[in-house]
Amino acid sequence: MKIRTRVWNRSNPVRAWAPTLIIMMAVPALLPAQVSLATVVDLADRNSSAVRLASADVEKAQAALSETKDVFVPSLMFGSGLPAFPAVGFTGGVPSILNANVQSLVFSLPQRQYIQAAQAGLRAASLSLRDAREQVALDASTAYIELDTVNRELESAHQQEVFAGRSVEIEQERAEAGVDPLSDLLQARLTAAQMKLKRLHLESRAAILAKQLATLTGLPTGSITPDHASIPEIPEVKADNANRTTTGIQSARLLAVSKQKVARGDEMNWLRPTVSFSALYSRNTTILNDFNSYYNPKKPIPTNNFNSGFQIQIPIFDRGKDAKGRGSAADALRATVEAEQAERQSELQIAELTASLRELDTVAEIAGLKQQIAGEQLTAVMTQLELGNGVGNAPGAPAQLSPKAEQLARIDQQQKLEEALDAGFELAKARLSLLRALGHMEDWLHELHAK
């Protein structure tokens, strides 16, 4: 084996800088970049192990359906029985240079049930694949929207830290001047520490979500920056609307039907005829044997032999088939109960999501009103700091606001913004979950890709 070596021409600047250029071109691909929600959902679908497993189940179900039908297609087998050593005496079998055997099933009532069972199993596997894709889309959408929310909250948290730091500086100056007590300075430091803790918590949550999206999509960790404009408005769906059956429940129902068909087929294996066809051709040989000495010399063993026919079997007594039938009936019962259980769990989930949505709608409304109030209060504080309280230092007049009041008002405004963002995300998450539970996830995906 020759090993080729390449020597770089140092006089050629393109060759000399090629490795560096390749690295420089690869680095931007690893840097964070805005990726749309539709792209993230598509990547998650392609990278999902659950989707790949469901796809394998579909292929297996297709093979199972072909297997049930192909028993009616004649199968052909070739073989040879050429002796290795000279035969001694009458061995009971005629050695052949070549033999061919054709077999196929012609008529079987149980086989029709098995074919219908395989067809139902294929439809169940296909619906299970759709269900897996919808679940992946829900997980990817939820993680993406939450990361977008957390990033916006982080911007607010950084601003709060700036305001809290400024408040500490103000209190430090006022404490040194003897205007405010030391407790006010300590309270300002406590507020700054709380803002720092909140920012650290958000950064940790953002890192976890970035890792989750990287796992879902297969992209490097931290390479996805959410694009808020790519998130469509989540449609409001109510449980009292005409809902569809989810793909998961449909798959469970069809799986139960498949098991019932198998049980019916096993039950029909009793006292029902089965007709099969077979044909055999063999080319015999007398090499290394003396078979002709055991037959009429005038009628030696023929070289070419062929026979065919139909075989009819009627099962009368078979304990093995009886046990298999009882096992199939138990499997059918279990699949039926599991389908019913899935329907009840879906109804319970819809009821819980509907109840929580009513609360979350109100929570989001309250958070929005609090944010507006905080904005008005900040405006009032800024106005008073600029113009004073309007009455000066007259007896009974309200005290003049200190500069720290502005920082506290700004912190409060940003906190109310975070609360509104949190409430909005929880509402969006609940709406997406209800869409999934009501079987409207396809509508969301169409709207997502149309944006």
C-alpha positions as CSV (number, residue, x, y, z in Angstrom):
1,M,0.0,0.0,0.0
2,K,1.4,3.3,-1.0
3,I,1.2,6.3,1.2
4,R,1.1,9.6,-0.5
5,T,2.6,12.6,1.1
6,R,2.0,16.2,0.2
7,V,4.6,18.9,0.7
8,W,3.3,22.4,1.0
9,N,4.9,24.9,-1.3
10,R,5.9,27.7,1.1
11,S,6.3,30.1,-1.8
12,N,2.6,29.8,-2.5
13,P,0.7,32.1,0.0
14,V,-2.6,30.4,-0.7
15,R,-1.4,27.0,0.4
16,A,0.5,28.4,3.3
17,W,-2.5,30.2,4.7
18,A,-5.1,27.5,3.8
19,P,-5.3,25.9,7.3
20,T,-5.8,29.3,8.9
21,L,-8.4,30.3,6.4
22,I,-10.3,27.1,7.0
23,I,-10.3,27.7,10.8
24,M,-11.4,31.3,10.3
25,M,-14.3,30.2,8.1
26,A,-15.3,27.5,10.7
27,V,-15.2,29.8,13.7
28,P,-18.3,32.0,12.8
29,A,-20.4,28.8,12.5
30,L,-19.7,28.2,16.2
31,L,-20.6,31.7,17.3
32,P,-24.1,32.6,18.6
33,A,-26.5,33.5,15.8
34,Q,-30.2,34.3,15.6
35,V,-32.1,31.1,14.6
36,S,-35.8,31.2,13.9
37,L,-38.2,29.0,15.8
38,A,-39.3,27.2,12.6
39,T,-35.6,26.3,12.0
40,V,-35.2,25.0,15.5
41,V,-38.3,22.9,15.3
42,D,-37.2,21.4,12.0
43,L,-33.7,20.6,13.4
44,A,-35.2,19.1,16.5
45,D,-37.4,16.8,14.4
46,R,-34.4,15.6,12.3
47,N,-32.2,15.1,15.4
48,S,-34.8,13.5,17.7
49,S,-34.1,10.0,18.8
50,A,-37.8,9.5,19.6
51,V,-38.7,10.4,16.0
52,R,-36.0,8.0,14.7
53,L,-37.3,5.2,16.9
54,A,-40.9,5.9,15.7
55,S,-39.6,5.8,12.1
56,A,-38.0,2.4,12.7
57,D,-41.3,1.2,14.1
58,V,-43.1,2.3,10.9
59,E,-40.5,0.4,8.8
60,K,-41.0,-2.7,11.0
61,A,-44.8,-2.4,10.7
62,Q,-44.4,-2.2,6.9
63,A,-42.2,-5.3,6.9
64,A,-44.8,-7.1,9.1
65,L,-47.6,-6.2,6.7
66,S,-45.5,-7.5,3.7
67,E,-44.8,-10.7,5.6
68,T,-48.5,-11.4,6.2
69,K,-49.2,-10.9,2.5
70,D,-46.1,-12.5,1.0
71,V,-47.2,-16.0,2.3
72,F,-49.5,-16.1,-0.7
73,V,-46.6,-15.4,-3.0
74,P,-44.8,-18.7,-4.1
75,S,-41.4,-19.1,-2.5
76,L,-38.6,-20.8,-4.4
77,M,-35.7,-22.7,-2.8
78,F,-32.8,-24.5,-4.5
79,G,-30.7,-27.2,-2.9
80,S,-28.4,-30.1,-3.6
81,G,-27.8,-33.5,-2.0
82,L,-24.6,-34.6,-3.7
83,P,-22.8,-37.3,-1.6
84,A,-19.4,-36.6,-0.1
85,F,-18.4,-40.3,0.1
86,P,-19.5,-43.5,-1.7
87,A,-22.8,-44.7,-0.3
88,V,-23.0,-48.3,1.1
89,G,-26.3,-50.1,1.1
90,F,-29.8,-48.7,0.8
91,T,-29.9,-45.3,2.6
92,G,-33.6,-44.5,2.0
93,G,-32.9,-41.2,0.2
94,V,-32.1,-40.5,-3.4
95,P,-29.2,-38.1,-3.7
96,S,-29.9,-35.3,-6.2
97,I,-27.6,-32.9,-8.0
98,L,-30.2,-30.2,-7.9
99,N,-33.6,-29.8,-6.3
100,A,-36.1,-26.9,-6.4
101,N,-39.1,-26.5,-4.1
102,V,-42.0,-24.0,-4.6
103,Q,-44.4,-23.4,-1.7
104,S,-47.2,-20.9,-1.1
105,L,-50.4,-20.4,0.9
106,V,-53.6,-20.6,-1.1
107,F,-56.4,-20.2,1.4
108,S,-56.5,-19.3,5.1
109,L,-59.2,-17.5,7.0
110,P,-56.9,-16.7,10.0
111,Q,-54.4,-15.1,7.6
112,R,-56.9,-12.5,6.5
113,Q,-57.2,-11.5,10.2
114,Y,-53.4,-11.3,10.4
115,I,-53.3,-9.1,7.3
116,Q,-55.9,-6.7,8.8
117,A,-54.0,-6.7,12.1
118,A,-50.8,-5.7,10.3
119,Q,-52.6,-2.9,8.4
120,A,-53.9,-1.5,11.6
121,G,-50.5,-1.9,13.2
122,L,-48.9,0.1,10.3
123,R,-51.5,2.9,10.7
124,A,-50.9,2.9,14.5
125,A,-47.1,3.2,13.9
126,S,-47.6,6.0,11.4
127,L,-49.7,7.9,13.9
128,S,-47.2,7.2,16.6
129,L,-44.6,8.8,14.4
130,R,-46.7,11.9,14.0
131,D,-47.3,12.0,17.7
132,A,-43.5,11.8,18.4
133,R,-42.9,14.7,16.0
134,E,-45.6,16.8,17.6
135,Q,-44.1,16.2,21.0
136,V,-40.7,17.2,19.8
137,A,-42.1,20.3,18.2
138,L,-43.8,21.2,21.6
139,D,-40.6,20.6,23.5
140,A,-38.5,22.6,21.1
141,S,-41.0,25.5,21.0
142,T,-41.4,25.6,24.7
143,A,-37.6,25.7,25.3
144,Y,-37.1,28.3,22.5
145,I,-39.8,30.6,23.9
146,E,-38.5,30.2,27.4
147,L,-34.9,31.0,26.4
148,D,-36.2,34.1,24.5
149,T,-38.0,35.1,27.7
150,V,-35.1,34.5,29.9
151,N,-32.8,36.5,27.7
152,R,-35.1,39.5,27.8
153,E,-35.3,39.1,31.6
154,L,-31.5,39.0,31.7
155,E,-31.4,42.4,30.0
156,S,-33.7,43.7,32.7
157,A,-31.7,42.0,35.4
158,H,-28.5,43.7,34.2
159,Q,-30.3,47.1,34.3
160,Q,-31.5,46.4,37.8
161,E,-27.9,45.7,38.9
162,V,-26.8,49.0,37.4
163,F,-29.6,50.8,39.3
164,A,-28.8,48.9,42.5
165,G,-25.1,49.8,42.2
166,R,-26.0,53.4,41.7
167,S,-28.3,53.3,44.8
168,V,-25.4,51.9,46.8
169,E,-23.1,54.7,45.7
170,I,-25.8,57.3,46.6
171,E,-26.4,55.7,50.1
172,Q,-22.6,55.5,50.7
173,E,-22.3,59.2,50.0
174,R,-25.4,60.1,52.1
175,A,-24.2,57.8,55.0
176,E,-20.8,59.4,55.0
177,A,-22.4,62.8,55.1
178,G,-24.6,61.8,58.0
179,V,-27.8,62.3,56.1
180,D,-29.0,58.7,56.1
181,P,-28.5,56.0,58.7
182,L,-26.2,53.1,58.2
183,S,-29.2,50.8,57.9
184,D,-30.2,52.5,54.6
185,L,-26.8,51.7,53.2
186,L,-27.0,48.1,54.3
187,Q,-30.5,47.9,52.8
188,A,-29.1,49.2,49.5
189,R,-26.3,46.6,49.6
190,L,-28.9,43.9,50.3
191,T,-30.9,45.0,47.3
192,A,-27.8,44.9,45.1
193,A,-27.0,41.4,46.3
194,Q,-30.5,40.3,45.6
195,M,-30.3,41.7,42.1
196,K,-27.0,39.8,41.6
197,L,-28.5,36.6,42.8
198,K,-31.5,37.0,40.4
199,R,-29.1,37.7,37.5
200,L,-27.0,34.5,38.4
201,H,-30.2,32.5,38.5
202,L,-31.3,33.7,35.1
203,E,-27.9,33.0,33.6
204,S,-28.0,29.5,35.0
205,R,-31.4,29.0,33.6
206,A,-30.3,30.3,30.2
207,A,-27.3,28.0,30.2
208,I,-29.6,25.0,30.9
209,L,-32.0,26.0,28.1
210,A,-29.1,26.5,25.7
211,K,-27.9,23.0,26.5
212,Q,-31.5,21.6,26.1
213,L,-31.8,23.3,22.7
214,A,-28.4,22.0,21.7
215,T,-29.5,18.5,22.6
216,L,-32.7,18.8,20.7
217,T,-31.2,20.3,17.5
218,G,-27.7,18.8,17.5
219,L,-26.2,22.3,17.2
220,P,-23.2,23.4,19.4
221,T,-24.2,24.6,22.9
222,G,-24.8,28.4,23.0
223,S,-24.9,28.7,19.2
224,I,-28.7,29.5,19.2
225,T,-29.9,33.0,19.8
226,P,-33.7,33.2,19.7
227,D,-35.3,35.6,17.3
228,H,-38.3,37.0,19.0
229,A,-39.9,38.1,15.7
230,S,-40.0,34.5,14.5
231,I,-42.4,33.5,17.3
232,P,-46.0,33.7,16.1
233,E,-48.9,34.4,18.3
234,I,-50.2,31.3,19.9
235,P,-53.9,30.8,19.0
236,E,-56.3,30.7,21.9
237,V,-58.1,27.4,21.9
238,K,-60.8,26.4,24.4
239,A,-61.7,22.9,25.5
240,D,-65.4,23.4,24.7
241,N,-64.4,23.9,21.0
242,A,-64.9,20.9,18.7
243,N,-61.6,19.2,19.5
244,R,-59.9,16.5,17.5
245,T,-58.5,13.2,18.8
246,T,-54.8,13.4,19.3
247,T,-52.5,11.2,17.2
248,G,-51.4,9.4,20.4
249,I,-54.9,8.3,21.2
250,Q,-55.6,7.3,17.6
251,S,-52.5,5.2,17.6
252,A,-53.5,3.5,20.9
253,R,-56.9,2.7,19.5
254,L,-55.5,1.2,16.3
255,L,-52.9,-0.8,18.2
256,A,-55.8,-2.3,20.2
257,V,-57.6,-3.1,17.0
258,S,-54.5,-4.8,15.7
259,K,-54.2,-6.9,18.8
260,Q,-57.8,-7.8,18.6
261,K,-57.4,-9.0,15.0
262,V,-54.4,-11.1,15.9
263,A,-56.5,-12.7,18.7
264,R,-59.3,-13.3,16.3
265,G,-57.0,-15.0,13.9
266,D,-55.5,-17.2,16.5
267,E,-59.0,-18.2,17.6
268,M,-59.9,-19.1,14.0
269,N,-57.1,-21.6,13.8
270,W,-59.5,-24.3,15.1
271,L,-61.5,-26.5,12.7
272,R,-60.9,-24.3,9.7
273,P,-59.1,-25.6,6.7
274,T,-55.9,-24.2,5.4
275,V,-54.9,-24.8,1.8
276,S,-51.3,-24.6,0.6
277,F,-49.6,-25.4,-2.7
278,S,-46.2,-27.0,-3.2
279,A,-44.2,-28.2,-6.2
280,L,-40.9,-30.2,-6.2
281,Y,-38.3,-30.8,-8.9
282,S,-35.2,-32.9,-8.4
283,R,-32.4,-34.1,-10.7
284,N,-31.2,-37.3,-9.2
285,T,-27.7,-38.9,-9.6
286,T,-26.2,-42.3,-9.2
287,I,-22.7,-41.0,-8.7
288,L,-21.0,-42.6,-5.7
289,N,-24.0,-44.9,-5.0
290,D,-25.5,-48.1,-6.3
291,F,-29.2,-47.2,-5.9
292,N,-30.0,-48.8,-9.3
293,S,-29.1,-52.2,-7.9
294,Y,-32.1,-52.0,-5.6
295,Y,-34.6,-51.2,-8.3
296,N,-35.8,-52.9,-11.4
297,P,-32.9,-52.9,-13.9
298,K,-35.3,-52.1,-16.6
299,K,-36.6,-49.1,-14.7
300,P,-33.6,-47.3,-13.2
301,I,-33.9,-44.2,-11.1
302,P,-35.2,-41.4,-13.3
303,T,-32.9,-38.4,-13.7
304,N,-35.6,-35.8,-13.7
305,N,-38.5,-35.9,-11.2
306,F,-41.3,-33.4,-10.6
307,N,-44.4,-33.5,-8.4
308,S,-46.9,-30.9,-7.2
309,G,-50.2,-30.7,-5.3
310,F,-52.4,-28.9,-2.9
311,Q,-52.3,-29.7,0.8
312,I,-55.4,-29.3,3.0
313,Q,-55.0,-29.1,6.8
314,I,-57.8,-28.9,9.4
315,P,-56.5,-28.4,13.0
316,I,-58.4,-30.6,15.4
317,F,-56.3,-30.6,18.6
318,D,-53.2,-28.5,19.3
319,R,-52.5,-27.3,22.9
320,G,-49.8,-25.0,21.6
321,K,-52.2,-23.0,19.4
322,D,-54.7,-22.9,22.3
323,A,-52.1,-21.4,24.6
324,K,-51.1,-18.9,21.9
325,G,-54.7,-17.9,21.4
326,R,-55.2,-17.2,25.1
327,G,-52.0,-15.1,25.1
328,S,-53.2,-13.1,22.1
329,A,-56.6,-12.4,23.8
330,A,-54.8,-11.1,26.9
331,D,-52.6,-8.8,24.7
332,A,-55.8,-7.5,23.0
333,L,-57.4,-6.8,26.3
334,R,-54.4,-5.0,27.7
335,A,-54.1,-2.8,24.5
336,T,-57.8,-2.0,24.8
337,V,-57.5,-1.0,28.4
338,E,-54.4,1.1,27.7
339,A,-56.2,3.0,24.9
340,E,-59.1,3.7,27.3
341,Q,-56.7,4.9,30.0
342,A,-55.0,7.2,27.5
343,E,-58.3,8.8,26.6
344,R,-59.2,9.3,30.3
345,Q,-55.7,10.8,31.0
346,S,-56.2,13.2,28.0
347,E,-59.5,14.3,29.3
348,L,-58.1,15.0,32.7
349,Q,-55.1,16.9,31.2
350,I,-57.5,19.1,29.2
351,A,-59.5,19.9,32.2
352,E,-56.4,20.8,34.2
353,L,-55.0,23.0,31.4
354,T,-58.3,24.7,30.9
355,A,-58.6,25.6,34.6
356,S,-55.0,26.8,34.8
357,L,-55.4,28.9,31.6
358,R,-58.2,30.9,33.2
359,E,-55.9,31.7,36.1
360,L,-52.9,32.4,33.9
361,D,-54.9,34.8,31.8
362,T,-55.7,36.8,35.0
363,V,-52.2,36.6,36.3
364,A,-50.9,38.0,33.0
365,E,-53.4,40.8,33.1
366,I,-52.4,41.6,36.7
367,A,-48.7,41.6,35.8
368,G,-49.3,43.9,32.8
369,L,-51.2,46.3,35.0
370,K,-48.5,46.3,37.6
371,Q,-46.0,47.1,34.9
372,Q,-48.0,50.0,33.8
373,I,-48.4,51.3,37.4
374,A,-44.6,51.0,38.0
375,G,-44.0,53.0,34.8
376,E,-46.4,55.7,36.0
377,Q,-44.8,55.7,39.4
378,L,-41.3,56.1,37.9
379,T,-42.7,59.1,35.9
380,A,-44.1,60.7,39.0
381,V,-40.8,60.2,40.9
382,M,-38.8,61.7,38.0
383,T,-41.2,64.7,37.9
384,Q,-40.9,65.3,41.6
385,L,-37.2,65.0,41.6
386,E,-37.1,67.6,38.8
387,L,-39.7,70.0,40.2
388,G,-39.8,69.2,43.9
389,N,-42.9,68.5,46.0
390,G,-44.5,71.9,45.0
391,V,-44.8,73.2,48.6
392,G,-41.2,73.5,49.7
393,N,-40.4,72.8,53.3
394,A,-43.7,74.1,54.8
395,P,-44.9,72.3,57.9
396,G,-46.8,69.1,57.1
397,A,-45.4,69.0,53.5
398,P,-44.2,65.7,52.2
399,A,-40.5,65.2,52.4
400,Q,-38.4,65.9,49.3
401,L,-37.4,62.7,47.5
402,S,-33.7,61.7,47.5
403,P,-31.9,60.5,44.4
404,K,-32.1,56.9,45.6
405,A,-35.9,57.1,45.0
406,E,-35.3,57.2,41.3
407,Q,-33.1,54.1,41.4
408,L,-35.6,52.2,43.5
409,A,-38.4,53.2,41.1
410,R,-36.4,52.0,38.1
411,I,-35.6,48.7,39.9
412,D,-39.3,48.3,40.7
413,Q,-40.3,49.0,37.1
414,Q,-37.8,46.3,35.8
415,Q,-39.0,43.8,38.3
416,K,-42.6,44.3,37.2
417,L,-41.4,43.8,33.6
418,E,-39.8,40.5,34.6
419,E,-43.1,39.4,36.3
420,A,-45.0,40.3,33.1
421,L,-42.5,38.3,31.0
422,D,-42.8,35.3,33.3
423,A,-46.6,35.5,33.3
424,G,-46.6,35.7,29.5
425,F,-44.3,32.7,29.1
426,E,-46.4,30.6,31.5
427,L,-49.5,31.5,29.6
428,A,-47.9,30.7,26.2
429,K,-46.6,27.3,27.6
430,A,-50.1,26.4,28.8
431,R,-51.7,27.4,25.5
432,L,-49.2,25.2,23.6
433,S,-49.9,22.3,25.9
434,L,-53.6,22.7,25.4
435,L,-53.2,22.8,21.6
436,R,-51.3,19.5,21.9
437,A,-53.9,18.0,24.2
438,L,-56.8,19.0,21.9
439,G,-55.1,17.7,18.7
440,H,-54.5,21.1,17.1
441,M,-50.7,20.9,17.1
442,E,-50.6,20.7,13.3
443,D,-52.3,24.1,13.1
444,W,-49.6,25.6,15.2
445,L,-46.9,24.0,13.0
446,H,-48.5,25.3,9.9
447,E,-48.7,28.8,11.4
448,L,-45.1,28.5,12.5
449,H,-43.7,27.7,9.1
450,A,-45.9,30.2,7.4
451,K,-44.5,33.1,9.5
